[in-house]
Amino acid sequence: MTDVAIVGVGITPWGKFPGKTFPDLARVAVQKALEDAGLRWTDIQLVAGGEAPYVGIPGMQAGSTISERMGYHGVPVVNIWNACATGGYTLATARAFIASGYCDIALCVGSFTAPGGFFGAGSDDPTDLDAQRFRLLGLTNPSRFAQEATRRMHDFGTTDFDLAQVKVKNSKAGALNPNARYRKEYSLEEVMNSPMVSYPLRLYEIAATSDGAAAAVLCSRKKASQLTTRPVILAAFSGPSPQYPAADRGSQTNYFASDSTVSTPPGEPHGRLVTSGAYKEAGLGPQDLDLAEVYDLSTNLELDWIEHLGLCPPGEAERLLRDGDTAIGGKMPINPSGGVSSFGESIPAQALLQVCEVVWQLRGQAGGRQVEGARVGLTINRGLGGNSSAIILNR
């Protein structure tokens, strides 16, 4: 694969912004990414936009809507929806266009204005299993995360305190991040005393839905050498669908649980397949990572990801957490940005937000949350229907 570099990144603060539309937020992130790259909007030769389906047709063609807001200048636009992995797939698409020689400079952008509360049923279609899990089972996303948390507690002896400590750790990092929605450092007592949402998960242990936008400018290695002396290389992208379907395709929970019940091979979590593909392409392994941004929609999921990345055997992530290894300053910092816990979930922008954080870390621009000497970073997430993405960046 031809080397492709990231030369500019930009994000908005995450939060709730009544009166702002997703193109409003996108424009801010795009302008920041262009400024970071030292480029103009008219230098962009391809736009890969992450769709925002909760806002109708404009969101379904988000790349086109954002391009119109920025000002059309006659370049191709690709609109992409891969659930929570959407942002990662905008990078994969842009990289393919650049590597093929179709263009030299591409923009990836994701922006979202979230509905209030947790995400609800998206349709009335009786064949839409994701919608029917809400209607028939009352199985909201927090309830599903709670099922996975109780399974982990059963399998590995994870405690309430372990789950709360993940939030404590990430809140310390988020308090250092000027773009995080929640910049409060929480104590263990505060997390444990927050309202129970769905046992065993408490309010502060589940990510909120948020508004936010992120953008990245990619270009060929040759073009990057003309723009910067410190390019960040997109060393790998991995986003395979599961190799085996869930055993019961009629199960609402199986359809939703793209990681724990859709496996490859049977009995192995999909996250390991996604991660191993990225390691293979980059020619690296877990021992080479300096940091990772993982999709902590709930605190138990961060513990799962640590193991899926191969950083420890199953059931030992709690030990790394307790020893401080996954905190900033530890042996393997996880979510030095503060994670989704500190930002909230902005679906098409989330994977790009993770990439922006790793770019800043590899450049040494992360301020008080800087991972000392960072040269290799990984981002990973998962979404509905087996959509996942793992990205490795290096210097």
N, C-alpha and C positions, 0 to 999 in steps of 0.2 A: 504494500500500500504506500503510495506517495505521501511523504510527510506533509501534514497540514498543521498550521499553527493558529493559535488564538492570539490576536494582537490587540483586542479591545473588549472590555466587559463593562457592564453598567447595570445597576438595579435601582429601583425605587425603595423607599422605606416600605415595610410591610405593615398593614393595619386595616382599618375600616375607614373608607373615604366616601361618605355620602355625597352624591352630586358628581363624582368622578366616574368616567366610563373607562372600559378597558383600553380603548385607543388613547385616552388621556394619559393613563399610566404608562402605556407602551412608549409613547413619544418621549417621555422623560428618560426611560431606560435606554432607548435607542440613541438619543442624543448624548448620553453619558458614555455609551460604548464607542460611538464615533469619535468623540473627543479623546477618549482614552487611546484610540488607535491612531489619532492624527489624520482622520479621514473625513470626507464630507458625505452626506447622504447620496449624492449623485455618483460617488465612487462605488457604491454597492451594485453588484452585478446579478445578485440572486437574493431573494428573501424567502426564508423558511420560517413560517409562522405557526405557532402552536394554537390549535383551535380552542375556543372557549364556548362550549355548546350550551351553557346555561343562559346565554343571552341571545339566543335565536340565530337567524341567518347571518348577521354581521359577525357573530362569534364563530360560526361554522366555517367562515372564510376569513379568519382573523388576520392572516398574513396580508390578504388583499385589503381588508379594512384599515389595517395599520399603515400599509403602503399609501393608501389614499390620504390618510391623515398627514403623513409625512410629505406627500406630494409625489404623484406618479412620475416616473421618468423612464418608463418603457423597458422594465426588466422582468424576467419570469418570477412568479410567486408560487410557492408550494404551501398548501395548507395541510397540517398534520394533526391527527388525533390518535394517541396511543395511551389514553388515560394518564395515570401519574407519570408514565415514562415519556410523555409527549416532548418535553424539552430535550431529553436525550436524543430522541429521534430527529429533532430539527438539526442537531449537530451531525448526526450520522448522514442525513440527507445532504447537508451543505458540504460535508467532507467528500461525499461521493461525487458531487458535481465538480468540486475543485480538483480532486484526484484524476477525474476523467479528462480534464482539460477544458471542460465546458465553460468555466469561469475562473477568475483569479481571486475574487473577493466576494464573500457571502455574509449575510446577516441572519442570525438566528434570534428569534424573539418569542417570548411567551408572556401573556398578560391576562389578568383575571380579576373580576369583581365578584366576590363570592356571595351566594345567597345567605341569609341569616340563619344561624343555628347549624346543625349538622346537615350533611347532604341527604336529601330525601329521594323518594322514588322518582325516576326520571320520565316515566311514561305510564300509560294505561294498557300497554300491549300485554296480553296474558302470556305471550311466549317470551317476554323479556324477563329472564330469571333474576336479573339484578333488581328490577323494580318489584318483582313479586316477593323477594325476600323481605322487603319492607312491609308490603301489604298483607302477606299471609303469615309471616313469622314475627313481624315487628323487629326484624334483625337489622338495626342501624349499624353504621360503621363502628361506633364505640362498643356496641354489643359484640360485634365480631372480634374486635381486638381483645375484648375481655375473655372471649372463649379461648383465644390463642394464649393469653396470659395464664389462665387457669391450667391449660395443658402444660405450659412450661413449669408451673409450680408443681404439678403432679409428677412430671418426668424428672425434674432436676432439683426440686426442693427450693426453688426461688421463693423469696419471702416478700411480704409487703414492704419491708425496709429496702430491699434490693430495688424494687420497682420505683420507690420514692427517691432513692439515691441517684438514679439516672437523671431525674428531673433536677435535683439539686446540682449535679455536675453541669448539666447543660445550661441551667439558669446563670451559673457563674460566668460561662462563656458568653451567653446572650447579653449579660449586663455590660460587656465590653464592646458590643457590636452596635454602632450608631444606627443601623438600618433595621434592627430587630424590633418587632412589635412589643415584645415583653422584655424590658430591660431591668427587671427586678431580680435580685439574687434571693432565692427562696431557701429557707432553712428546712431541714428534715421534718421538723415539727409542723411547719406551715403546710408542707405537702401532705403529710399524714392526716392533718386536720381539715383538708379541703373536702368538699362534699363527694360522697360516693356516687359515681355515675352508673357504672355497671361493674359489679364485683369481678375482680379486685381493683379495678381502675378508678382512681379518683379524678376530680376535675383538673387538677394541675398535671396529671399524667397523660392527658389526651390533648392532641394538637387542635387548636381552633381552626375554623375556616377564615381565610384572610384575603384581602385585596393586595395585589402586588404584581410587579413586572420585572423581568430580567432580560438582558440581551447580550449577545456575544458576536464579535466580528472575527470571521475565519478567513484565512488566505493561504495561498501556496507558500512553501518554505522560501522559494525564491523571492516572492513579493514581500514576505515578512522581513527578509534581510534588508529591504529598502526602507522599512518602516521602523524597525526597532533592533537593538542589539541584544534584547532579552526576550525572544519569543518563547511562549509556552507551547509545547508540542502535544497535539492530540494523539497520544501513543496507541490508544485502543478504544474501540467501542464494541460492546457485546450486548445483544438484545434478543436472544433466541426465544421463541415460544417454547412451552414445555414439550418434551418428546413423548410424554404419555398423558392422556387425559385423565381427569378424575374418574374413579371407579364407577361413580353413580352420577351420570350427567343430568339426572332429574333433580339432584339435590341443590337447593338454593345456596347452602353454605359452601358446597364444593365449587360452585360456579364462581363465587366471590373470592374464596380463599385461594388465590392464585399461587401462593407460596407453599402453604403447609399441606394442601390436599391434592394439588396438581404437581406431580413429581417426576424426576428424571435422575436415575432410574426409579422405579417404584420404591417408596420409602425414603428417598433422598429429597431434600427441599430444592425447589427450582432455583433459589438464590445461589446455590453452589454451581449450577450449570452456567448461570449468567456470569458469575465471578470468574470461573475457570476459563471461560472464553476470552475475557479481557486479559487475564494473566498470560494466556498463550499468545495472543496477538502482540502484546507488549514485550514478551520475552522476560517477564518478571514474575515474582511470586509474592506472597504476603509478607515475607521477610524484607522486601524491598520498599514497602510503603512507609512513608513518614507521617501520613494522616489520612483519614477517610471521613467523608460526609455521607451519612446513611439516613434512610427515610424513617425517622422516629415518630410516626404518626401516634404511637403510644410508647410508653417507656419500655415495655417488654419487647417490642420489635427491635429496639436498638441492641438488646442482648442477643436476639436471634441473629442479627446482621453480623455482629462481631464473630460469631461462629461460622456463618456462611462465607465470610471473607477468608476463612482459614487461619484466623489469628489465634485460635485455641480450639481444642476439641469441644464437642457438644457438652453443655452443662458446666463449662468453666468460665463463661463470660462474667459471671458474678464475681469470681475471684479477681479478674483483671480490674473490674470496677472498684471493688473494695480496696485493692492495693494502690489505686490511683493511677494505674497504667493508662487509662483511657481519657484522663483529664489533660488539659493543656499543661505542659511540663512533664507529662508522663511518658512512658515508653512508646505508646501508640495512641495519640490523641484521636478521639472519635467526636465528630461534630464540634470542632472548635468555633464554628460560626454561632453556636447556640442551638443549631438544628431546627427542625420543624417545631419543636417544643417552644422555641423562643420566637419564631417567625409566624407560625400558623401555616395552613395549607392553601397554596394558590396553584391549582393543579397544573396548568400548562407552563407555568413559570418555575416550578419547584426544582426540576432537574437542572435548569439553567442557573438558578440561584446557587445550587451546590457547586456547579462548575466555576461560577464567579468567585466563590470563596476559595476554592483550591488555586485558581489563578493568582489571587492576591497573596495567598500563603507562599506559593512558589516564587513570587516576585519579592517577597519580604515586605509586603505592604499591608499586613493585617493588624498593625498596631499592637494593642495590649494583648490580643489573642494570638499573636504570632507564634507558630511552631518553629522553633529554632532550627535553622539549617534545612528546611523542607525542600526536597527536590523531586519527590514523587508523591502524587496524591490520587486517590480513587473516590469516585462518587457512585452511589448505587441507590436504586429505588425500585418499587414494584407498584403495579396498578391492576385494575380490573381486567379479567380475561387473560391472565398470564403475561401481560405486558410489563416488561422490566427493562432496565438499562444499567449497564456498568460502564463507566468511562475512566480511563487512566490518563493522567496528564503528567508530563515530566519536563524538566529543564535540561 
